[in-house]
Amino acid sequence: MMSEKAKQNILLTPGPTPVPEDVRRVMAEPIIHHRTPQYRKIFEAATASLQKVFRTKNPVYTMAGSGTSAMEASIVNFHQIGDETLVVEGGKFAERFTDLAHAFGLKPVVIKVPWSEAVDPKVIEAELQKNPNIQSVCVQLCETSTAVLNDIEAIGKITSKTQALLIVDAISGLGADKLESDAWGVDLVIAGSQKALMLPPGLSFLSVSEKAKDRMKGSNIPKFYLDIKLYEKGLKDWDSPFTPAVTLVIGLLESLRKIEKAGIENVWKRCTEYAAFTREQLQKLGLQIYSKAPSSTVTAARVPEGIDGGKLVKIMRDEKGVTLAGGQGSLKGKIIRICHMGAITKEDIQKGISVLGETLEEMKMTAKSK
Ligand SMILES: *Cc1c(COP(=O)(O)O)cnc(C)c1O
């Protein structure tokens, strides 16, 4: 049984995000077998709908696994051992690309970006000119740990003129921040189910351009479960190489229908509007916005001097029914993050920020009385 408290809890974290009731309901139906016309039809419709959200004509592959599986797939299928890859490192998730590159024998060339800032595309351009051996550029659309939005359109203009593949981690940003995969020349787009796509965790997605597909031929990195060739073959008759996460795919079709009904452009617009509202409300509380290039997916604000950010998040979650995210890595205890993607409503945000204001006041009072 769910406690009253858990029921009321407002989830404002950047994944998992709230799952709408109609999506939960279709996932509560009895399980079906995946090698049936019934499932194939659902998978086909979900894949077609995914392409619309990705804004691509390229195939989009669905894998059972968290978002990181598609990140790993983008490394192991499209590189050779020893390849140089340019990693834009401006946060915790960006560091994962560096870790993945090391794990599979690539040579990461790292551009360190201050954590509150977006990468300057000119720095990428200069690096690619200096080093024509670079085979790919790895960057986040929204770097969820810092709430920074990178200018993928500008980066795409640069990589399109080179041999380098543009790999974009849009695990949080897809379906919240504008992303025109084809028009902007993104070769590999990575997404996950538990963020703006309003599903439980467990699915990851990867779209593959022609330029990227070409690169697959020479890839000599060991792989098995995440071998895109197998998924490519499967997609020909709406099949998966391994048992798909049937229930989540059924939920996916339902959540994508909701996005399609609203229209993806309107969804972007709504997230941008909520993001502006969130920043405005936080500033009214006297808080400073952390990111210099704020995203429409999530907003980060600095925790006031003398307040323990970890404690703040804990009090709000355990005593007041509002779950925010704190900071990760070097930002632990220093920032709070509030999401405005997916099924999160303006009322949720409003309630969350009002509870935040109240809790901050209480903590300041306690600090004074000590
Ligand atoms: C959440 C997130 C990830 C990690 O995804 P998992 O589903 O936890 O594997 C990677 N990159 C970004 C930008 C994210 O927001």
The ligand as an SDF file (V2000), in Angstrom:
LIG
                    3D

 15 15  0  0  0  0  0  0  0  0999 V2000
   19.6430   10.9340  -16.4670 C   0  0  0  0  0  0  0  0  0  0  0  0
   20.7310   11.2450  -17.4000 C   0  0  0  0  0  0  0  0  0  0  0  0
   21.6940   10.2830  -17.7540 C   0  0  0  0  0  0  0  0  0  0  0  0
   21.7340    8.9190  -17.1370 C   0  0  0  0  0  0  0  0  0  0  0  0
   20.6840    8.1450  -17.5020 O   0  0  0  0  0  0  0  0  0  0  0  0
   20.3920    6.7580  -16.7770 P   0  0  0  0  0  0  0  0  0  0  0  0
   18.9950    6.4930  -17.2140 O   0  0  0  0  0  0  0  0  0  0  0  0
   20.5110    6.9960  -15.2990 O   0  0  0  0  0  0  0  0  0  0  0  0
   21.3510    5.7710  -17.2660 O   0  0  0  0  0  0  0  0  0  0  0  0
   22.6590   10.6340  -18.6620 C   0  0  0  0  0  0  0  0  0  0  0  0
   22.6980   11.8580  -19.2060 N   0  0  0  0  0  0  0  0  0  0  0  0
   21.7980   12.8090  -18.8790 C   0  0  0  0  0  0  0  0  0  0  0  0
   21.9020   14.1450  -19.5080 C   0  0  0  0  0  0  0  0  0  0  0  0
   20.7890   12.5270  -17.9710 C   0  0  0  0  0  0  0  0  0  0  0  0
   19.8980   13.4750  -17.6440 O   0  0  0  0  0  0  0  0  0  0  0  0
  1  2  1  0
  2  3  1  0
  2 14  2  0
  3  4  1  0
  3 10  2  0
  4  5  1  0
  5  6  1  0
  6  7  2  0
  6  8  1  0
  6  9  1  0
 10 11  1  0
 11 12  2  0
 12 13  1  0
 12 14  1  0
 14 15  1  0
M  END
$$$$
